[in-house]
Protein backbone atom coordinates (compact mmCIF):
# COMPACT_ATOMS: atom_id res chain seq x y z
CA UNK A 1 0.00 0.00 0.00
CA UNK A 2 2.86 2.35 0.86
CA UNK A 3 4.41 1.70 -2.57
CA UNK A 4 1.12 2.63 -4.26
CA UNK A 5 0.81 5.83 -2.23
CA UNK A 6 4.38 6.80 -3.13
CA UNK A 7 3.75 5.98 -6.80
CA UNK A 8 0.54 8.05 -6.78
CA UNK A 9 2.41 11.08 -5.41
CA UNK A 10 5.11 10.65 -8.07
CA UNK A 11 2.44 10.51 -10.79
CA UNK A 12 0.90 13.71 -9.46
CA UNK A 13 4.28 15.42 -9.79
CA UNK A 14 4.76 14.23 -13.37
CA UNK A 15 1.22 14.73 -14.66
CA UNK A 16 0.02 17.77 -12.71
CA UNK A 17 3.14 19.71 -11.73
CA UNK A 18 5.42 18.97 -14.68
CA UNK A 19 2.52 18.62 -17.16
CA UNK A 20 4.33 15.75 -18.90
CA UNK A 21 1.46 15.23 -21.37
CA UNK A 22 1.20 18.92 -22.29
CA UNK A 23 -2.46 18.82 -21.31
CA UNK A 24 -2.45 22.11 -19.40
CA UNK A 25 0.10 24.32 -21.15
CA UNK A 26 0.52 22.83 -24.62
CA UNK A 27 -2.91 21.63 -25.72
CA UNK A 28 -5.14 24.10 -27.57
CA UNK A 29 -8.66 22.61 -27.89
CA UNK A 30 -10.52 23.54 -31.06
CA UNK A 31 -13.90 23.31 -29.31
CA UNK A 32 -15.24 22.86 -25.80
CA UNK A 33 -13.86 19.32 -25.29
CA UNK A 34 -16.45 16.54 -25.50
CA UNK A 35 -14.37 13.35 -25.46
CA UNK A 36 -11.10 12.61 -23.68
CA UNK A 37 -9.53 9.14 -23.53
CA UNK A 38 -7.10 8.01 -20.83
CA UNK A 39 -5.47 4.78 -22.00
CA UNK A 40 -3.34 3.29 -19.26
CA UNK A 41 -5.23 5.24 -16.60
CA UNK A 42 -3.58 3.40 -13.70
CA UNK A 43 -4.83 5.09 -10.48
CA UNK A 44 -6.51 7.94 -12.33
CA UNK A 45 -4.14 10.89 -11.92
CA UNK A 46 -4.61 12.14 -15.50
CA UNK A 47 -8.36 11.40 -15.42
CA UNK A 48 -8.73 13.54 -12.28
CA UNK A 49 -6.84 16.39 -13.95
CA UNK A 50 -8.97 16.18 -17.10
CA UNK A 51 -12.20 16.10 -15.11
CA UNK A 52 -11.19 19.10 -13.00
CA UNK A 53 -10.37 21.23 -16.06
CA UNK A 54 -13.24 20.05 -18.29
CA UNK A 55 -16.10 18.86 -16.03
CA UNK A 56 -18.62 18.83 -18.91
CA UNK A 57 -16.46 16.48 -21.01
CA UNK A 58 -17.00 12.72 -21.19
CA UNK A 59 -13.86 10.85 -20.15
CA UNK A 60 -13.07 7.21 -20.94
CA UNK A 61 -10.47 5.64 -18.64
CA UNK A 62 -8.90 2.26 -19.40
CA UNK A 63 -7.13 0.08 -16.82
CA UNK A 64 -6.94 -3.70 -17.41
CA UNK A 65 -5.63 -4.87 -14.00
CA UNK A 66 -8.41 -5.47 -11.48
CA UNK A 67 -6.69 -4.34 -8.28
CA UNK A 68 -5.46 -1.08 -9.84
CA UNK A 69 -8.84 -0.62 -11.53
CA UNK A 70 -10.55 -0.63 -8.12
CA UNK A 71 -8.23 2.17 -6.98
CA UNK A 72 -8.98 4.06 -10.21
CA UNK A 73 -12.74 3.85 -9.64
CA UNK A 74 -12.42 4.97 -6.04
CA UNK A 75 -10.23 7.93 -7.00
CA UNK A 76 -12.38 9.27 -9.84
CA UNK A 77 -15.90 8.75 -8.49
CA UNK A 78 -17.73 12.06 -8.88
CA UNK A 79 -21.43 12.41 -9.56
CA UNK A 80 -20.84 15.78 -11.23
CA UNK A 81 -18.44 14.43 -13.88
CA UNK A 82 -19.12 11.97 -16.71
CA UNK A 83 -16.32 9.40 -16.36
CA UNK A 84 -16.62 5.88 -17.75
CA UNK A 85 -14.03 3.48 -16.32
CA UNK A 86 -13.21 0.36 -18.32
CA UNK A 87 -11.61 -2.64 -16.63
CA UNK A 88 -10.19 -3.38 -20.07
CA UNK A 89 -7.13 -2.81 -22.19
CA UNK A 90 -7.47 -0.40 -25.10
CA UNK A 91 -6.06 -2.33 -28.05
CA UNK A 92 -5.59 -2.43 -31.80
CA UNK A 93 -6.00 -5.50 -33.97
CA UNK A 94 -4.52 -8.16 -31.65
CA UNK A 95 -6.00 -9.54 -28.44
CA UNK A 96 -3.78 -9.58 -25.31
CA UNK A 97 -3.12 -13.03 -23.86
CA UNK A 98 -1.29 -12.16 -20.66
CA UNK A 99 0.46 -9.64 -18.45
CA UNK A 100 4.12 -9.00 -17.69
CA UNK A 101 4.11 -7.68 -14.14
CA UNK A 102 6.51 -5.03 -12.90
CA UNK A 103 7.57 -3.92 -9.43
CA UNK A 104 6.63 -0.46 -10.65
CA UNK A 105 2.79 -0.25 -10.46
CA UNK A 106 2.84 1.67 -13.72
CA UNK A 107 5.09 -0.74 -15.58
CA UNK A 108 2.75 -3.70 -16.13
CA UNK A 109 2.36 -4.50 -19.79
CA UNK A 110 0.03 -6.56 -21.99
CA UNK A 111 1.51 -9.43 -24.01
CA UNK A 112 0.10 -10.40 -27.41
CA UNK A 113 -0.06 -13.66 -29.33
CA UNK A 114 0.88 -11.82 -32.52
CA UNK A 115 4.68 -11.94 -32.75
CA UNK A 116 4.70 -9.09 -35.24
CA UNK A 117 3.65 -6.98 -32.28
CA UNK A 118 6.24 -5.04 -30.29
CA UNK A 119 4.89 -6.90 -27.23
CA UNK A 120 4.54 -10.28 -28.97
CA UNK A 121 4.98 -13.24 -26.60
CA UNK A 122 8.13 -14.60 -28.26
CA UNK A 123 9.68 -11.20 -28.81
CA UNK A 124 9.17 -9.96 -25.28
CA UNK A 125 11.96 -12.09 -23.86
CA UNK A 126 10.94 -11.86 -20.19
CA UNK A 127 8.61 -13.71 -17.85
CA UNK A 128 4.92 -13.03 -18.25
CA UNK A 129 1.71 -14.51 -16.87
CA UNK A 130 -0.99 -15.92 -19.15
CA UNK A 131 -4.28 -14.27 -18.24
CA UNK A 132 -7.62 -13.50 -19.82
CA UNK A 133 -7.79 -9.76 -20.35
CA UNK A 134 -10.92 -7.96 -21.45
CA UNK A 135 -10.23 -5.46 -24.19
CA UNK A 136 -11.77 -2.93 -26.54
CA UNK A 137 -10.27 -1.68 -29.78
CA UNK A 138 -10.00 2.01 -30.52
CA UNK A 139 -12.36 1.64 -33.48
CA UNK A 140 -14.91 -0.18 -31.28
CA UNK A 141 -14.73 2.69 -28.78
CA UNK A 142 -15.58 5.20 -31.53
CA UNK A 143 -18.57 3.13 -32.64
CA UNK A 144 -19.80 2.07 -29.19
CA UNK A 145 -19.77 5.61 -27.78
CA UNK A 146 -20.75 7.40 -31.01
CA UNK A 147 -17.70 9.65 -30.83
CA UNK A 148 -17.34 12.21 -33.60
CA UNK A 149 -13.69 12.79 -32.74
CA UNK A 150 -11.49 12.44 -29.68
CA UNK A 151 -10.37 15.82 -28.40
CA UNK A 152 -7.42 14.44 -26.44
CA UNK A 153 -6.01 10.90 -26.36
CA UNK A 154 -3.51 10.28 -23.58
CA UNK A 155 -1.60 6.98 -23.67
CA UNK A 156 0.83 5.37 -21.28
CA UNK A 157 0.34 1.73 -22.20
CA UNK A 158 3.83 0.28 -21.86
CA UNK A 159 4.41 -0.66 -25.48
CA UNK A 160 0.82 -1.28 -26.57
CA UNK A 161 0.89 2.11 -28.32
CA UNK A 162 2.21 0.28 -31.39
CA UNK A 163 -0.83 -2.00 -31.46
CA UNK A 164 -3.24 0.90 -30.96
CA UNK A 165 -1.72 3.40 -33.39
CA UNK A 166 -0.99 1.01 -36.27
CA UNK A 167 -4.64 -0.03 -35.90
CA UNK A 168 -5.67 3.65 -35.95
CA UNK A 169 -3.84 4.18 -39.24
CA UNK A 170 -5.32 1.02 -40.78
CA UNK A 171 -8.85 2.11 -39.82
CA UNK A 172 -8.30 5.73 -40.91
CA UNK A 173 -8.86 7.09 -37.40
CA UNK A 174 -6.16 9.76 -37.15
CA UNK A 175 -8.39 12.53 -38.61
CA UNK A 176 -10.75 11.81 -35.69
CA UNK A 177 -8.07 12.16 -33.01
CA UNK A 178 -7.29 15.86 -32.70
CA UNK A 179 -4.54 15.62 -30.10
CA UNK A 180 -2.46 12.65 -29.03
CA UNK A 181 0.03 12.66 -26.17
CA UNK A 182 1.90 9.60 -24.99
CA UNK A 183 4.95 7.94 -23.59
CA UNK A 184 6.62 5.96 -26.37
CA UNK A 185 8.59 2.81 -25.65
CA UNK A 186 11.13 0.79 -27.59
CA UNK A 187 13.56 3.45 -28.71
CA UNK A 188 16.39 1.68 -30.57
CA UNK A 189 19.76 1.43 -28.88
CA UNK A 190 23.02 -0.44 -29.38
CA UNK A 191 21.59 -3.41 -27.52
CA UNK A 192 18.02 -3.26 -28.80
CA UNK A 193 16.53 -3.20 -32.28
CA UNK A 194 12.98 -1.88 -32.57
CA UNK A 195 11.94 -1.75 -36.23
CA UNK A 196 8.47 -0.43 -35.33
CA UNK A 197 9.85 2.68 -33.64
CA UNK A 198 10.95 4.57 -36.76
CA UNK A 199 7.82 3.49 -38.59
CA UNK A 200 5.60 4.81 -35.78
CA UNK A 201 7.41 8.16 -35.58
CA UNK A 202 7.25 8.57 -39.37
CA UNK A 203 3.55 7.65 -39.37
CA UNK A 204 2.71 10.25 -36.72
CA UNK A 205 4.68 12.96 -38.52
CA UNK A 206 2.83 12.21 -41.75
CA UNK A 207 -0.58 12.33 -40.06
CA UNK A 208 -0.24 15.42 -37.86
CA UNK A 209 0.63 19.02 -38.58
CA UNK A 210 2.23 19.46 -35.16
CA UNK A 211 4.65 16.84 -33.86
CA UNK A 212 6.82 17.40 -30.79
CA UNK A 213 9.08 14.81 -29.19
CA UNK A 214 11.07 15.25 -26.01
CA UNK A 215 12.92 12.13 -24.89
CA UNK A 216 10.24 9.43 -24.63
CA UNK A 217 7.24 11.80 -24.66
CA UNK A 218 5.41 12.54 -27.92
CA UNK A 219 2.77 15.22 -28.49
CA UNK A 220 0.82 15.43 -31.78
CA UNK A 221 -2.01 17.79 -32.73
CA UNK A 222 -3.99 19.02 -35.74
CA UNK A 223 -4.43 15.92 -37.92
CA UNK A 224 -3.82 16.31 -41.64
CA UNK A 225 -6.37 15.35 -44.29
CA UNK A 226 -8.02 11.97 -44.00
CA UNK A 227 -6.72 8.88 -45.76
CA UNK A 228 -8.38 5.64 -46.71
CA UNK A 229 -7.13 2.31 -45.37
CA UNK A 230 -5.24 1.97 -48.67
CA UNK A 231 -3.47 5.25 -47.96
CA UNK A 232 -5.25 7.23 -50.68
CA UNK A 233 -6.21 10.79 -49.83
CA UNK A 234 -9.88 11.52 -49.39
CA UNK A 235 -11.34 14.62 -50.97
CA UNK A 236 -12.78 17.33 -48.75
CA UNK A 237 -16.26 16.34 -49.90
CA UNK A 238 -15.60 12.69 -48.98
CA UNK A 239 -14.35 13.74 -45.54
CA UNK A 240 -17.46 15.85 -44.98
CA UNK A 241 -19.75 13.02 -46.10
CA UNK A 242 -17.96 10.60 -43.78
CA UNK A 243 -18.34 12.92 -40.80
CA UNK A 244 -22.03 13.56 -41.60
CA UNK A 245 -22.69 9.81 -41.81
CA UNK A 246 -21.31 9.40 -38.29
CA UNK A 247 -23.51 12.07 -36.73
CA UNK A 248 -26.22 10.91 -34.32
CA UNK A 249 -29.79 12.24 -34.29
CA UNK A 250 -28.83 14.28 -31.23
CA UNK A 251 -25.95 15.83 -33.20
CA UNK A 252 -28.33 16.75 -36.03
CA UNK A 253 -30.75 18.36 -33.57
CA UNK A 254 -27.92 20.36 -32.00
CA UNK A 255 -26.81 21.50 -35.47
CA UNK A 256 -30.35 22.66 -36.29
CA UNK A 257 -30.59 24.54 -32.98
CA UNK A 258 -27.18 26.11 -33.60
CA UNK A 259 -28.20 27.24 -37.10
CA UNK A 260 -31.36 28.84 -35.69
CA UNK A 261 -29.31 30.61 -33.04
CA UNK A 262 -26.79 31.81 -35.65
CA UNK A 263 -29.66 33.14 -37.76
CA UNK A 264 -31.06 34.99 -34.72
CA UNK A 265 -27.65 36.46 -33.93
CA UNK A 266 -27.26 37.54 -37.57
CA UNK A 267 -30.61 39.37 -37.38
CA UNK A 268 -29.54 41.02 -34.13
CA UNK A 269 -26.27 42.17 -35.72
CA UNK A 270 -28.15 43.64 -38.69
CA UNK A 271 -30.43 45.53 -36.32
CA UNK A 272 -27.46 46.83 -34.35
CA UNK A 273 -25.74 47.98 -37.55
CA UNK A 274 -28.87 49.88 -38.58
CA UNK A 275 -29.13 51.47 -35.12
CA UNK A 276 -25.45 52.42 -35.22
CA UNK A 277 -25.84 54.01 -38.64
CA UNK A 278 -28.81 56.03 -37.40
CA UNK A 279 -26.90 57.06 -34.25
CA UNK A 280 -23.93 58.24 -36.34
CA UNK A 281 -26.24 60.30 -38.55
CA UNK A 282 -27.89 61.92 -35.51
CA UNK A 283 -24.54 62.69 -33.89
CA UNK A 284 -23.18 64.16 -37.16
CA UNK A 285 -26.26 66.34 -37.53
CA UNK A 286 -26.06 67.60 -33.92
CA UNK A 287 -22.35 68.39 -34.30
CA UNK A 288 -23.08 70.29 -37.51
CA UNK A 289 -25.80 72.31 -35.77
CA UNK A 290 -23.55 73.03 -32.80
CA UNK A 291 -20.74 74.25 -35.03
CA UNK A 292 -23.19 76.43 -36.94
CA UNK A 293 -23.91 78.46 -33.84
CA UNK A 294 -20.29 79.65 -33.74
CA UNK A 295 -20.04 80.57 -37.41
C-alpha positions in Angstrom: 0.0 0.0 0.0 2.9 2.3 0.9 4.4 1.7 -2.6 1.1 2.6 -4.3 0.8 5.8 -2.2 4.4 6.8 -3.1 3.7 6.0 -6.8 0.5 8.1 -6.8 2.4 11.1 -5.4 5.1 10.7 -8.1 2.4 10.5 -10.8 0.9 13.7 -9.5 4.3 15.4 -9.8 4.8 14.2 -13.4 1.2 14.7 -14.7 0.0 17.8 -12.7 3.1 19.7 -11.7 5.4 19.0 -14.7 2.5 18.6 -17.2 4.3 15.8 -18.9 1.5 15.2 -21.4 1.2 18.9 -22.3 -2.5 18.8 -21.3 -2.4 22.1 -19.4 0.1 24.3 -21.1 0.5 22.8 -24.6 -2.9 21.6 -25.7 -5.1 24.1 -27.6 -8.7 22.6 -27.9 -10.5 23.5 -31.1 -13.9 23.3 -29.3 -15.2 22.9 -25.8 -13.9 19.3 -25.3 -16.4 16.5 -25.5 -14.4 13.4 -25.5 -11.1 12.6 -23.7 -9.5 9.1 -23.5 -7.1 8.0 -20.8 -5.5 4.8 -22.0 -3.3 3.3 -19.3 -5.2 5.2 -16.6 -3.6 3.4 -13.7 -4.8 5.1 -10.5 -6.5 7.9 -12.3 -4.1 10.9 -11.9 -4.6 12.1 -15.5 -8.4 11.4 -15.4 -8.7 13.5 -12.3 -6.8 16.4 -14.0 -9.0 16.2 -17.1 -12.2 16.1 -15.1 -11.2 19.1 -13.0 -10.4 21.2 -16.1 -13.2 20.1 -18.3 -16.1 18.9 -16.0 -18.6 18.8 -18.9 -16.5 16.5 -21.0 -17.0 12.7 -21.2 -13.9 10.9 -20.1 -13.1 7.2 -20.9 -10.5 5.6 -18.6 -8.9 2.3 -19.4 -7.1 0.1 -16.8 -6.9 -3.7 -17.4 -5.6 -4.9 -14.0 -8.4 -5.5 -11.5 -6.7 -4.3 -8.3 -5.5 -1.1 -9.8 -8.8 -0.6 -11.5 -10.6 -0.6 -8.1 -8.2 2.2 -7.0 -9.0 4.1 -10.2 -12.7 3.9 -9.6 -12.4 5.0 -6.0 -10.2 7.9 -7.0 -12.4 9.3 -9.8 -15.9 8.7 -8.5 -17.7 12.1 -8.9 -21.4 12.4 -9.6 -20.8 15.8 -11.2 -18.4 14.4 -13.9 -19.1 12.0 -16.7 -16.3 9.4 -16.4 -16.6 5.9 -17.8 -14.0 3.5 -16.3 -13.2 0.4 -18.3 -11.6 -2.6 -16.6 -10.2 -3.4 -20.1 -7.1 -2.8 -22.2 -7.5 -0.4 -25.1 -6.1 -2.3 -28.1 -5.6 -2.4 -31.8 -6.0 -5.5 -34.0 -4.5 -8.2 -31.7 -6.0 -9.5 -28.4 -3.8 -9.6 -25.3 -3.1 -13.0 -23.9 -1.3 -12.2 -20.7 0.5 -9.6 -18.4 4.1 -9.0 -17.7 4.1 -7.7 -14.1 6.5 -5.0 -12.9 7.6 -3.9 -9.4 6.6 -0.5 -10.6 2.8 -0.3 -10.5 2.8 1.7 -13.7 5.1 -0.7 -15.6 2.8 -3.7 -16.1 2.4 -4.5 -19.8 0.0 -6.6 -22.0 1.5 -9.4 -24.0 0.1 -10.4 -27.4 -0.1 -13.7 -29.3 0.9 -11.8 -32.5 4.7 -11.9 -32.8 4.7 -9.1 -35.2 3.6 -7.0 -32.3 6.2 -5.0 -30.3 4.9 -6.9 -27.2 4.5 -10.3 -29.0 5.0 -13.2 -26.6 8.1 -14.6 -28.3 9.7 -11.2 -28.8 9.2 -10.0 -25.3 12.0 -12.1 -23.9 10.9 -11.9 -20.2 8.6 -13.7 -17.9 4.9 -13.0 -18.2 1.7 -14.5 -16.9 -1.0 -15.9 -19.2 -4.3 -14.3 -18.2 -7.6 -13.5 -19.8 -7.8 -9.8 -20.4 -10.9 -8.0 -21.4 -10.2 -5.5 -24.2 -11.8 -2.9 -26.5 -10.3 -1.7 -29.8 -10.0 2.0 -30.5 -12.4 1.6 -33.5 -14.9 -0.2 -31.3 -14.7 2.7 -28.8 -15.6 5.2 -31.5 -18.6 3.1 -32.6 -19.8 2.1 -29.2 -19.8 5.6 -27.8 -20.8 7.4 -31.0 -17.7 9.6 -30.8 -17.3 12.2 -33.6 -13.7 12.8 -32.7 -11.5 12.4 -29.7 -10.4 15.8 -28.4 -7.4 14.4 -26.4 -6.0 10.9 -26.4 -3.5 10.3 -23.6 -1.6 7.0 -23.7 0.8 5.4 -21.3 0.3 1.7 -22.2 3.8 0.3 -21.9 4.4 -0.7 -25.5 0.8 -1.3 -26.6 0.9 2.1 -28.3 2.2 0.3 -31.4 -0.8 -2.0 -31.5 -3.2 0.9 -31.0 -1.7 3.4 -33.4 -1.0 1.0 -36.3 -4.6 0.0 -35.9 -5.7 3.6 -35.9 -3.8 4.2 -39.2 -5.3 1.0 -40.8 -8.8 2.1 -39.8 -8.3 5.7 -40.9 -8.9 7.1 -37.4 -6.2 9.8 -37.2 -8.4 12.5 -38.6 -10.7 11.8 -35.7 -8.1 12.2 -33.0 -7.3 15.9 -32.7 -4.5 15.6 -30.1 -2.5 12.6 -29.0 0.0 12.7 -26.2 1.9 9.6 -25.0 4.9 7.9 -23.6 6.6 6.0 -26.4 8.6 2.8 -25.7 11.1 0.8 -27.6 13.6 3.4 -28.7 16.4 1.7 -30.6 19.8 1.4 -28.9 23.0 -0.4 -29.4 21.6 -3.4 -27.5 18.0 -3.3 -28.8 16.5 -3.2 -32.3 13.0 -1.9 -32.6 11.9 -1.7 -36.2 8.5 -0.4 -35.3 9.8 2.7 -33.6 11.0 4.6 -36.8 7.8 3.5 -38.6 5.6 4.8 -35.8 7.4 8.2 -35.6 7.3 8.6 -39.4 3.6 7.7 -39.4 2.7 10.2 -36.7 4.7 13.0 -38.5 2.8 12.2 -41.8 -0.6 12.3 -40.1 -0.2 15.4 -37.9 0.6 19.0 -38.6 2.2 19.5 -35.2 4.6 16.8 -33.9 6.8 17.4 -30.8 9.1 14.8 -29.2 11.1 15.2 -26.0 12.9 12.1 -24.9 10.2 9.4 -24.6 7.2 11.8 -24.7 5.4 12.5 -27.9 2.8 15.2 -28.5 0.8 15.4 -31.8 -2.0 17.8 -32.7 -4.0 19.0 -35.7 -4.4 15.9 -37.9 -3.8 16.3 -41.6 -6.4 15.4 -44.3 -8.0 12.0 -44.0 -6.7 8.9 -45.8 -8.4 5.6 -46.7 -7.1 2.3 -45.4 -5.2 2.0 -48.7 -3.5 5.3 -48.0 -5.2 7.2 -50.7 -6.2 10.8 -49.8 -9.9 11.5 -49.4 -11.3 14.6 -51.0 -12.8 17.3 -48.7 -16.3 16.3 -49.9 -15.6 12.7 -49.0 -14.3 13.7 -45.5 -17.5 15.9 -45.0 -19.8 13.0 -46.1 -18.0 10.6 -43.8 -18.3 12.9 -40.8 -22.0 13.6 -41.6 -22.7 9.8 -41.8 -21.3 9.4 -38.3 -23.5 12.1 -36.7 -26.2 10.9 -34.3 -29.8 12.2 -34.3 -28.8 14.3 -31.2 -26.0 15.8 -33.2 -28.3 16.7 -36.0 -30.8 18.4 -33.6 -27.9 20.4 -32.0 -26.8 21.5 -35.5 -30.3 22.7 -36.3 -30.6 24.5 -33.0 -27.2 26.1 -33.6 -28.2 27.2 -37.1 -31.4 28.8 -35.7 -29.3 30.6 -33.0 -26.8 31.8 -35.6 -29.7 33.1 -37.8 -31.1 35.0 -34.7 -27.7 36.5 -33.9 -27.3 37.5 -37.6 -30.6 39.4 -37.4 -29.5 41.0 -34.1 -26.3 42.2 -35.7 -28.1 43.6 -38.7 -30.4 45.5 -36.3 -27.5 46.8 -34.3 -25.7 48.0 -37.6 -28.9 49.9 -38.6 -29.1 51.5 -35.1 -25.4 52.4 -35.2 -25.8 54.0 -38.6 -28.8 56.0 -37.4 -26.9 57.1 -34.3 -23.9 58.2 -36.3 -26.2 60.3 -38.5 -27.9 61.9 -35.5 -24.5 62.7 -33.9 -23.2 64.2 -37.2 -26.3 66.3 -37.5 -26.1 67.6 -33.9 -22.4 68.4 -34.3 -23.1 70.3 -37.5 -25.8 72.3 -35.8 -23.6 73.0 -32.8 -20.7 74.3 -35.0 -23.2 76.4 -36.9 -23.9 78.5 -33.8 -20.3 79.6 -33.7 -20.0 80.6 -37.4 
